[in-house]
Amino acid sequence: QVQLVESGGGLVQAGASLRLSCAASGFIFSINAMGWYRQAPGKQREPVATITRGGSTNYADSVKGRFTISRDNAKNTVYLQMNSLKPEDAAVYYCNAEIGSGLGPDVQYWGQGTQVTVSS
């Protein structure tokens, strides 16, 4: 009933920028926290940035000062502005959202991921 669709990934040179978007659609009563996670080949999925409904943010140490997470509650969309990209940022980036249906506890949803590739 709910899906998250990411967009904005691609192949860029080191030092370039990308902006990822993730839009939630379906049966949504409320969206609480949203976030971005990434998984590189051979590594575990790790949190990159999260944002509460009120706008409080948290960032992984590796991206502080380079990435900015934001959201548009009216559009049920979360963004990740990625600047000064490094080869170590290359990964599949996944959108996450805690969504309430109004019928029970919030449910955590994941997008299918968008590939970010950064060349040296």
Buried (B, 14 or more C-beta within 10 A) or exposed (E): EBEBBBEBBEEBEBEBEBBBBBBBEEEBEEBEBBBBBBBBEEEEBEBBBBBBEEEEBBBBEEBEEBBBBBBEEEEBBBBBBBBEBBEEBBBBBBBBBBBBBEEEEBEEBBBEBBEBBBEE
